Amino acid sequence: MPVLETCRLILRPMRRSDVSAIVELAGDEAVATKTASIPYPLTFREAEGWLDRHLRSGGGNELVFAIERKEDQTFLGAIGLMVPERPEPAPMGYWLGRPFWNQGYMTEAIRRLLDHAFTELGVTVIRAAAYPDNPASMRVQEKVGMTFVGREMEPAPARGGDKEVLVREITRAQWLR
């Protein structure tokens, strides 16, 4: 698993030592309820179990990075990409702790992940979804060049069933322009 850098951030593999920060930041109701898979409330045991499963599997086709601020090694959130085995859209997901919202961190992290996926991994299309009540996530997707492709129902186990999402995509050709 590579370590990716930006001007202000390091995208690195998750570590067991991240679990407390994950519980604190992702366990915030404002963060968890904007995701399909983070339960609220989030327990230490649930976060530890998710992290252990990911670390044991080695990630497989799923790349999950911790987002860390370079200047002080503070854990800010996470970003992930499921790399498909055949040409089809690669789903991307992300979350950022509330203390770090509105500072450009997620836009910076997504740009770096898109660049890595398109130039190093051979991904052809990346897609991201956001709940209609999450305009901040949609703005970030638009800032990185993603375009709206439609509305879908998506599994949201932590939200009690399927939920409507707004889907955006970006192709390698669009990114490399």
C-alpha positions as CSV (number, residue, x, y, z in Angstrom):
1,M,0.0,0.0,0.0
2,P,1.6,3.3,-1.0
3,V,1.9,6.4,1.0
4,L,0.6,9.5,-1.0
5,E,1.5,13.0,-0.1
6,T,0.1,16.5,-0.9
7,C,1.3,19.9,0.2
8,R,-0.5,19.6,3.6
9,L,-1.4,15.9,3.9
10,I,-0.2,12.3,4.0
11,L,-2.5,9.6,2.9
12,R,-1.2,6.5,4.5
13,P,-2.3,3.0,5.5
14,M,-4.5,2.7,8.5
15,R,-2.9,1.7,11.8
16,R,-4.2,0.0,14.9
17,S,-3.2,3.2,16.8
18,D,-5.8,5.1,14.7
19,V,-8.8,3.4,16.4
20,S,-9.3,6.1,19.2
21,A,-9.3,8.9,16.6
22,I,-11.7,7.0,14.4
23,V,-14.1,6.5,17.3
24,E,-13.8,10.2,18.3
25,L,-14.1,11.7,14.8
26,A,-16.3,9.2,12.9
27,G,-18.4,8.6,16.0
28,D,-19.7,12.2,15.8
29,E,-23.3,12.0,14.7
30,A,-22.8,14.7,12.1
31,V,-20.1,12.6,10.4
32,A,-21.5,9.1,10.9
33,T,-25.0,9.8,9.6
34,K,-23.6,11.1,6.3
35,T,-22.1,7.6,5.6
36,A,-23.7,4.3,4.7
37,S,-21.6,2.2,6.9
38,I,-20.5,4.0,10.0
39,P,-23.0,3.2,12.9
40,Y,-24.0,5.9,15.3
41,P,-23.2,5.7,18.0
42,L,-19.8,4.1,17.0
43,T,-18.2,2.0,19.7
44,F,-14.5,1.4,20.2
45,R,-15.2,-2.4,19.6
46,E,-16.9,-1.7,16.2
47,A,-14.1,0.6,15.0
48,E,-11.5,-1.9,16.2
49,G,-13.3,-4.7,14.4
50,W,-13.5,-2.8,11.1
51,L,-9.9,-1.9,11.3
52,D,-8.8,-5.4,12.2
53,R,-10.8,-6.9,9.3
54,H,-9.2,-4.4,6.9
55,L,-5.7,-5.0,8.2
56,R,-6.0,-8.8,8.2
57,S,-7.3,-8.8,4.6
58,G,-4.5,-6.6,3.4
59,G,-7.1,-4.5,1.7
60,G,-7.4,-6.6,-1.5
61,N,-8.9,-4.4,-4.2
62,E,-9.9,-1.9,-1.5
63,L,-7.5,0.9,-0.7
64,V,-8.2,2.7,2.5
65,F,-6.0,5.5,3.6
66,A,-5.8,7.5,6.8
67,I,-5.8,11.2,6.1
68,E,-3.1,12.7,8.3
69,R,-2.0,16.4,8.5
70,K,1.7,16.7,7.8
71,E,2.6,19.5,10.2
72,D,1.6,17.6,13.3
73,Q,0.6,14.0,12.3
74,T,-3.0,14.6,13.3
75,F,-5.5,12.0,12.1
76,L,-8.2,13.9,10.2
77,G,-10.3,11.2,8.6
78,A,-10.3,8.4,5.9
79,I,-10.6,8.0,2.2
80,G,-11.0,4.8,0.2
81,L,-11.3,3.4,-3.3
82,M,-12.5,0.0,-4.5
83,V,-10.4,-0.8,-7.5
84,P,-12.4,-2.9,-9.9
85,E,-11.0,-5.9,-11.7
86,R,-12.6,-4.9,-15.0
87,P,-13.3,-1.5,-16.6
88,E,-16.2,-0.2,-14.5
89,P,-16.6,2.8,-12.2
90,A,-14.4,2.5,-9.1
91,P,-16.4,3.6,-6.0
92,M,-14.7,6.2,-3.8
93,G,-15.8,7.0,-0.2
94,Y,-14.5,9.4,2.4
95,W,-15.2,11.1,5.7
96,L,-13.5,13.9,7.6
97,G,-13.8,14.7,11.3
98,R,-15.9,17.8,12.0
99,P,-13.0,19.9,13.5
100,F,-11.4,19.7,10.0
101,W,-14.3,20.7,7.8
102,N,-14.2,23.7,5.6
103,Q,-10.4,23.9,5.4
104,G,-9.9,22.2,2.0
105,Y,-8.4,19.0,3.4
106,M,-10.9,16.6,1.7
107,T,-10.6,18.3,-1.7
108,E,-6.8,18.0,-1.4
109,A,-7.0,14.3,-0.4
110,I,-9.5,13.4,-3.2
111,R,-7.4,15.2,-5.8
112,R,-4.3,13.1,-4.7
113,L,-6.3,9.9,-4.7
114,L,-7.8,10.6,-8.2
115,D,-4.3,11.3,-9.5
116,H,-3.0,8.0,-8.1
117,A,-5.9,6.0,-9.3
118,F,-5.8,7.4,-12.9
119,T,-2.0,7.5,-13.4
120,E,-0.8,4.6,-11.3
121,L,-3.6,2.1,-11.0
122,G,-5.2,2.3,-14.5
123,V,-8.6,3.1,-13.2
124,T,-10.9,4.5,-16.0
125,V,-13.8,6.0,-14.1
126,I,-14.3,6.9,-10.4
127,R,-17.7,7.5,-8.8
128,A,-18.8,8.9,-5.5
129,A,-22.2,9.3,-3.9
130,A,-23.6,11.7,-1.4
131,Y,-26.9,11.9,0.4
132,P,-29.1,14.8,-0.8
133,D,-28.8,16.4,2.6
134,N,-25.0,16.6,2.3
135,P,-24.2,19.6,0.1
136,A,-20.6,19.9,1.5
137,S,-19.8,16.4,0.0
138,M,-21.4,17.3,-3.3
139,R,-19.4,20.6,-3.4
140,V,-16.1,18.7,-2.9
141,Q,-17.0,16.3,-5.7
142,E,-17.7,19.2,-8.0
143,K,-14.5,21.0,-7.0
144,V,-12.4,18.0,-8.2
145,G,-14.3,17.8,-11.5
146,M,-16.8,15.1,-10.9
147,T,-20.1,15.5,-12.8
148,F,-23.6,14.5,-11.8
149,V,-24.8,11.3,-13.5
150,G,-28.0,10.5,-11.6
151,R,-29.9,9.4,-8.5
152,E,-29.8,5.9,-7.2
153,M,-30.8,3.8,-4.2
154,E,-27.8,2.5,-2.4
155,P,-27.4,0.0,0.5
156,A,-26.9,1.9,3.7
157,P,-26.7,-0.8,6.4
158,A,-25.8,1.7,9.2
159,R,-28.8,3.8,8.2
160,G,-31.3,0.9,8.4
161,G,-31.7,0.1,4.7
162,D,-31.4,1.6,1.2
163,K,-31.1,5.4,0.9
164,E,-31.2,7.7,-2.1
165,V,-27.9,9.1,-3.2
166,L,-26.7,11.6,-5.8
167,V,-24.0,10.1,-7.9
168,R,-21.1,11.9,-9.6
169,E,-18.3,10.5,-11.7
170,I,-15.0,11.5,-13.3
171,T,-13.2,9.7,-16.1
172,R,-9.5,9.4,-16.6
173,A,-9.8,11.5,-19.8
174,Q,-11.5,14.3,-17.9
175,W,-8.9,14.2,-15.1
176,L,-5.9,14.2,-17.4
177,R,-7.1,17.2,-19.4
